[in-house]
Amino acid sequence: MTLQSQTSDLLPGFDHAAFDSNAVFRALLDAMSRPGRIYDLPVNVAAPDGLNEAATAALLAMADMDTTVWLAPSCATKSACDHLKFHCGCPISTDVKQADFAVARISDDLSFITDLAVGNAEYPDQSATLILMVDEISDRPSMTLSGPGIKDTHSLAIKDLPASFHAWRAENHHLFPCGVDVIFASPTQIAALSRTTRIEVN
């Protein structure tokens, strides 16, 4: 297969690379600085098999040749790997401990999250970001969030979020300034939990 035929099989990235990347990055930044708030995906983007649209957009905006991406087995299709390598230039690792960005579906075995890099006291920024693809994000009072970026409290509900996630997240919160940040990505929306966010499960 020639390079031309390989690239012709690829889905396009952003329609307007600089503008769309900026818009998605801004939405992600706002989501991380205002934990629990739900943001609509600000662009239309094609998603390869294995990824949904919001996760694809997040990676197109944040991943580059200096960031390592790990994909859960359900996400690590040839289409997804080729898409990210071509549009982001990012290395794809099979070792979750090396990941700057780890991507999984909420229905996956999430035991890997305990192996994600949490950074260290000198370099807390050398931690992973978990992008968790979900079916639905809402502001129903399933979780009550508090902490930096939240005035009083904020409600958030993630459909089918397992109890094991909450147990891990409680431990993760106590690692501050180290710890893993989480981005929830439904097909059309995003919400985030920063490592500083406190969660009360209702």
BALOBA-1460 file (C-alpha; in Angstrom, 3 decimals):
// residues 202
<rec num="1" residu="m" x="0.000" y="0.000" z="0.000"/>
<rec num="2" residu="t" x="1.387" y="3.387" z="-0.954"/>
<rec num="3" residu="l" x="1.612" y="6.367" z="1.417"/>
<rec num="4" residu="q" x="-0.983" y="8.165" z="-0.702"/>
<rec num="5" residu="s" x="-3.494" y="5.332" z="-0.365"/>
<rec num="6" residu="q" x="-2.804" y="5.103" z="3.361"/>
<rec num="7" residu="t" x="-3.460" y="8.787" z="3.932"/>
<rec num="8" residu="s" x="-6.546" y="8.749" z="1.717"/>
<rec num="9" residu="d" x="-8.083" y="6.210" z="4.130"/>
<rec num="10" residu="l" x="-7.650" y="8.591" z="7.061"/>
<rec num="11" residu="l" x="-10.458" y="10.743" z="8.369"/>
<rec num="12" residu="p" x="-9.826" y="14.484" z="8.347"/>
<rec num="13" residu="g" x="-8.751" y="16.306" z="11.500"/>
<rec num="14" residu="f" x="-10.121" y="19.737" z="12.370"/>
<rec num="15" residu="d" x="-11.732" y="21.663" z="9.497"/>
<rec num="16" residu="h" x="-9.874" y="24.821" z="10.515"/>
<rec num="17" residu="a" x="-6.848" y="23.547" z="12.414"/>
<rec num="18" residu="a" x="-5.762" y="26.638" z="14.347"/>
<rec num="19" residu="f" x="-9.253" y="27.995" z="15.060"/>
<rec num="20" residu="d" x="-10.822" y="24.647" z="15.998"/>
<rec num="21" residu="s" x="-7.865" y="23.548" z="18.103"/>
<rec num="22" residu="n" x="-8.002" y="26.843" z="19.978"/>
<rec num="23" residu="a" x="-11.743" y="26.516" z="20.577"/>
<rec num="24" residu="v" x="-11.445" y="22.981" z="21.934"/>
<rec num="25" residu="f" x="-8.414" y="23.845" z="24.069"/>
<rec num="26" residu="r" x="-10.320" y="26.788" z="25.558"/>
<rec num="27" residu="a" x="-13.305" y="24.572" z="26.369"/>
<rec num="28" residu="l" x="-11.004" y="22.022" z="28.027"/>
<rec num="29" residu="l" x="-9.248" y="24.752" z="30.000"/>
<rec num="30" residu="d" x="-12.585" y="26.160" z="31.161"/>
<rec num="31" residu="a" x="-13.812" y="22.675" z="32.079"/>
<rec num="32" residu="m" x="-10.688" y="21.985" z="34.128"/>
<rec num="33" residu="s" x="-10.791" y="25.355" z="35.898"/>
<rec num="34" residu="r" x="-14.544" y="24.976" z="36.615"/>
<rec num="35" residu="p" x="-14.824" y="21.316" z="37.650"/>
<rec num="36" residu="g" x="-18.193" y="19.686" z="37.062"/>
<rec num="37" residu="r" x="-19.486" y="22.278" z="34.622"/>
<rec num="38" residu="i" x="-20.666" y="20.753" z="31.362"/>
<rec num="39" residu="y" x="-19.401" y="22.226" z="28.105"/>
<rec num="40" residu="d" x="-20.692" y="21.501" z="24.617"/>
<rec num="41" residu="l" x="-18.044" y="20.423" z="22.144"/>
<rec num="42" residu="p" x="-17.446" y="23.675" z="20.208"/>
<rec num="43" residu="v" x="-16.572" y="22.054" z="16.861"/>
<rec num="44" residu="n" x="-17.678" y="19.236" z="14.592"/>
<rec num="45" residu="v" x="-15.036" y="16.571" z="14.145"/>
<rec num="46" residu="a" x="-14.902" y="13.112" z="12.605"/>
<rec num="47" residu="a" x="-14.068" y="10.330" z="15.050"/>
<rec num="48" residu="p" x="-12.181" y="7.173" z="14.060"/>
<rec num="49" residu="d" x="-13.379" y="3.751" z="15.145"/>
<rec num="50" residu="g" x="-12.481" y="3.364" z="18.831"/>
<rec num="51" residu="l" x="-12.920" y="7.012" z="19.828"/>
<rec num="52" residu="n" x="-15.907" y="9.318" z="20.152"/>
<rec num="53" residu="e" x="-16.024" y="12.871" z="18.857"/>
<rec num="54" residu="a" x="-15.202" y="14.718" z="22.089"/>
<rec num="55" residu="a" x="-12.272" y="12.432" z="22.951"/>
<rec num="56" residu="t" x="-10.956" y="12.809" z="19.401"/>
<rec num="57" residu="a" x="-11.230" y="16.599" z="19.576"/>
<rec num="58" residu="a" x="-9.503" y="16.699" z="22.977"/>
<rec num="59" residu="l" x="-6.567" y="14.681" z="21.676"/>
<rec num="60" residu="l" x="-6.311" y="16.714" z="18.468"/>
<rec num="61" residu="a" x="-6.123" y="19.859" z="20.617"/>
<rec num="62" residu="m" x="-3.709" y="18.593" z="23.282"/>
<rec num="63" residu="a" x="-1.605" y="15.710" z="21.988"/>
<rec num="64" residu="d" x="1.600" y="16.284" z="20.030"/>
<rec num="65" residu="m" x="4.964" y="14.644" z="19.396"/>
<rec num="66" residu="d" x="6.026" y="15.315" z="22.995"/>
<rec num="67" residu="t" x="2.997" y="13.647" z="24.614"/>
<rec num="68" residu="t" x="2.512" y="9.901" z="24.873"/>
<rec num="69" residu="v" x="-0.992" y="8.498" z="24.447"/>
<rec num="70" residu="w" x="-2.205" y="5.173" z="25.825"/>
<rec num="71" residu="l" x="-5.440" y="3.695" z="24.499"/>
<rec num="72" residu="a" x="-7.419" y="1.010" z="26.325"/>
<rec num="73" residu="p" x="-7.811" y="-2.178" z="24.264"/>
<rec num="74" residu="s" x="-11.353" y="-1.230" z="23.236"/>
<rec num="75" residu="c" x="-10.051" y="2.079" z="21.871"/>
<rec num="76" residu="a" x="-6.758" y="0.964" z="20.339"/>
<rec num="77" residu="t" x="-8.048" y="0.257" z="16.855"/>
<rec num="78" residu="k" x="-5.795" y="0.639" z="13.833"/>
<rec num="79" residu="s" x="-8.037" y="3.499" z="12.725"/>
<rec num="80" residu="a" x="-7.641" y="5.366" z="16.038"/>
<rec num="81" residu="c" x="-3.885" y="4.829" z="16.222"/>
<rec num="82" residu="d" x="-3.343" y="5.890" z="12.607"/>
<rec num="83" residu="h" x="-5.549" y="8.944" z="13.095"/>
<rec num="84" residu="l" x="-3.634" y="10.177" z="16.151"/>
<rec num="85" residu="k" x="-0.196" y="9.438" z="14.705"/>
<rec num="86" residu="f" x="-1.019" y="11.293" z="11.506"/>
<rec num="87" residu="h" x="-2.846" y="14.328" z="12.909"/>
<rec num="88" residu="c" x="-1.024" y="14.719" z="16.260"/>
<rec num="89" residu="g" x="2.321" y="13.044" z="15.635"/>
<rec num="90" residu="c" x="2.053" y="11.592" z="19.131"/>
<rec num="91" residu="p" x="3.650" y="8.304" z="20.176"/>
<rec num="92" residu="i" x="1.155" y="5.574" z="21.105"/>
<rec num="93" residu="s" x="2.355" y="3.442" z="24.026"/>
<rec num="94" residu="t" x="1.179" y="0.051" z="25.243"/>
<rec num="95" residu="d" x="2.507" y="0.891" z="28.737"/>
<rec num="96" residu="v" x="-0.078" y="2.907" z="30.651"/>
<rec num="97" residu="k" x="2.611" y="4.049" z="33.114"/>
<rec num="98" residu="q" x="4.199" y="6.072" z="30.297"/>
<rec num="99" residu="a" x="0.979" y="7.853" z="29.338"/>
<rec num="100" residu="d" x="0.531" y="11.598" z="29.340"/>
<rec num="101" residu="f" x="-3.015" y="10.956" z="28.119"/>
<rec num="102" residu="a" x="-4.860" y="7.708" z="28.816"/>
<rec num="103" residu="v" x="-8.114" y="7.035" z="26.983"/>
<rec num="104" residu="a" x="-10.765" y="4.470" z="27.887"/>
<rec num="105" residu="r" x="-14.483" y="3.796" z="27.783"/>
<rec num="106" residu="i" x="-16.471" y="3.846" z="31.006"/>
<rec num="107" residu="s" x="-17.487" y="0.231" z="30.313"/>
<rec num="108" residu="d" x="-13.827" y="-0.908" z="30.185"/>
<rec num="109" residu="d" x="-11.903" y="-2.598" z="32.972"/>
<rec num="110" residu="l" x="-10.639" y="0.527" z="34.730"/>
<rec num="111" residu="s" x="-8.124" y="-1.218" z="36.991"/>
<rec num="112" residu="f" x="-5.343" y="0.445" z="34.963"/>
<rec num="113" residu="i" x="-6.070" y="3.829" z="36.547"/>
<rec num="114" residu="t" x="-4.016" y="2.938" z="39.619"/>
<rec num="115" residu="d" x="-0.963" y="2.704" z="37.322"/>
<rec num="116" residu="l" x="-1.325" y="6.203" z="35.873"/>
<rec num="117" residu="a" x="1.538" y="8.618" z="36.512"/>
<rec num="118" residu="v" x="0.754" y="11.051" z="39.333"/>
<rec num="119" residu="g" x="3.864" y="13.239" z="39.052"/>
<rec num="120" residu="n" x="6.144" y="13.993" z="41.975"/>
<rec num="121" residu="a" x="6.707" y="16.789" z="44.491"/>
<rec num="122" residu="e" x="9.201" y="18.581" z="42.226"/>
<rec num="123" residu="y" x="7.254" y="18.016" z="39.008"/>
<rec num="124" residu="p" x="3.563" y="17.491" z="39.809"/>
<rec num="125" residu="d" x="2.793" y="18.401" z="36.190"/>
<rec num="126" residu="q" x="4.415" y="15.132" z="35.076"/>
<rec num="127" residu="s" x="1.151" y="13.346" z="35.684"/>
<rec num="128" residu="a" x="-1.337" y="11.710" z="33.375"/>
<rec num="129" residu="t" x="-4.697" y="13.026" z="32.259"/>
<rec num="130" residu="l" x="-7.454" y="10.420" z="31.998"/>
<rec num="131" residu="i" x="-9.943" y="10.896" z="29.160"/>
<rec num="132" residu="l" x="-12.936" y="8.724" z="29.960"/>
<rec num="133" residu="m" x="-15.496" y="8.273" z="27.188"/>
<rec num="134" residu="v" x="-19.031" y="8.145" z="28.573"/>
<rec num="135" residu="d" x="-22.550" y="7.940" z="27.181"/>
<rec num="136" residu="e" x="-24.080" y="10.771" z="29.173"/>
<rec num="137" residu="i" x="-23.066" y="13.740" z="31.318"/>
<rec num="138" residu="s" x="-25.682" y="15.676" z="33.290"/>
<rec num="139" residu="d" x="-26.017" y="17.995" z="36.280"/>
<rec num="140" residu="r" x="-28.228" y="15.625" z="38.244"/>
<rec num="141" residu="p" x="-27.104" y="15.397" z="41.891"/>
<rec num="142" residu="s" x="-25.290" y="12.053" z="41.668"/>
<rec num="143" residu="m" x="-22.079" y="13.707" z="42.877"/>
<rec num="144" residu="t" x="-21.663" y="16.901" z="44.847"/>
<rec num="145" residu="l" x="-18.410" y="18.639" z="43.984"/>
<rec num="146" residu="s" x="-16.536" y="21.290" z="45.925"/>
<rec num="147" residu="g" x="-13.097" y="22.855" z="45.905"/>
<rec num="148" residu="p" x="-11.136" y="25.353" z="43.785"/>
<rec num="149" residu="g" x="-13.080" y="26.703" z="40.828"/>
<rec num="150" residu="i" x="-16.449" y="25.842" z="42.397"/>
<rec num="151" residu="k" x="-18.581" y="28.399" z="44.194"/>
<rec num="152" residu="d" x="-20.107" y="26.501" z="47.139"/>
<rec num="153" residu="t" x="-20.970" y="23.167" z="45.461"/>
<rec num="154" residu="h" x="-21.787" y="21.796" z="42.022"/>
<rec num="155" residu="s" x="-23.721" y="18.693" z="40.944"/>
<rec num="156" residu="l" x="-22.536" y="16.247" z="38.322"/>
<rec num="157" residu="a" x="-23.739" y="12.851" z="37.126"/>
<rec num="158" residu="i" x="-21.864" y="10.448" z="34.876"/>
<rec num="159" residu="k" x="-23.927" y="7.519" z="33.655"/>
<rec num="160" residu="d" x="-22.584" y="4.121" z="34.798"/>
<rec num="161" residu="l" x="-19.616" y="5.518" z="36.729"/>
<rec num="162" residu="p" x="-18.396" y="2.548" z="38.823"/>
<rec num="163" residu="a" x="-17.772" y="2.599" z="42.569"/>
<rec num="164" residu="s" x="-14.132" y="1.663" z="41.926"/>
<rec num="165" residu="f" x="-13.651" y="5.015" z="40.212"/>
<rec num="166" residu="h" x="-14.785" y="6.868" z="43.328"/>
<rec num="167" residu="a" x="-12.462" y="4.830" z="45.562"/>
<rec num="168" residu="w" x="-9.513" y="5.615" z="43.285"/>
<rec num="169" residu="r" x="-10.509" y="9.262" z="42.977"/>
<rec num="170" residu="a" x="-10.658" y="9.693" z="46.774"/>
<rec num="171" residu="e" x="-7.073" y="8.420" z="47.039"/>
<rec num="172" residu="n" x="-6.016" y="10.557" z="44.080"/>
<rec num="173" residu="h" x="-7.371" y="13.713" z="45.712"/>
<rec num="174" residu="h" x="-5.141" y="13.214" z="48.761"/>
<rec num="175" residu="l" x="-2.007" y="13.165" z="46.580"/>
<rec num="176" residu="f" x="-2.201" y="16.916" z="45.827"/>
<rec num="177" residu="p" x="-0.206" y="18.651" z="44.372"/>
<rec num="178" residu="c" x="0.323" y="15.371" z="42.544"/>
<rec num="179" residu="g" x="-2.520" y="13.401" z="41.033"/>
<rec num="180" residu="v" x="-4.447" y="12.644" z="37.863"/>
<rec num="181" residu="d" x="-6.900" y="15.035" z="36.221"/>
<rec num="182" residu="v" x="-9.982" y="13.517" z="34.576"/>
<rec num="183" residu="i" x="-11.888" y="14.601" z="31.466"/>
<rec num="184" residu="f" x="-15.283" y="13.018" z="30.834"/>
<rec num="185" residu="a" x="-16.097" y="12.945" z="27.134"/>
<rec num="186" residu="s" x="-19.557" y="12.122" z="25.839"/>
<rec num="187" residu="p" x="-19.950" y="12.334" z="22.058"/>
<rec num="188" residu="t" x="-20.979" y="16.001" z="22.222"/>
<rec num="189" residu="q" x="-20.012" y="17.276" z="25.691"/>
<rec num="190" residu="i" x="-17.119" y="17.426" z="28.136"/>
<rec num="191" residu="a" x="-16.765" y="17.914" z="31.878"/>
<rec num="192" residu="a" x="-13.699" y="17.606" z="34.064"/>
<rec num="193" residu="l" x="-12.518" y="16.799" z="37.563"/>
<rec num="194" residu="s" x="-9.256" y="18.412" z="38.537"/>
<rec num="195" residu="r" x="-7.078" y="16.702" z="41.130"/>
<rec num="196" residu="t" x="-8.153" y="19.371" z="43.649"/>
<rec num="197" residu="t" x="-11.868" y="18.604" z="43.381"/>
<rec num="198" residu="r" x="-13.582" y="17.025" z="46.387"/>
<rec num="199" residu="i" x="-16.398" y="14.597" z="45.617"/>
<rec num="200" residu="e" x="-19.312" y="13.535" z="47.784"/>
<rec num="201" residu="v" x="-21.195" y="10.623" z="46.251"/>
<rec num="202" residu="n" x="-24.924" y="10.965" z="46.871"/>
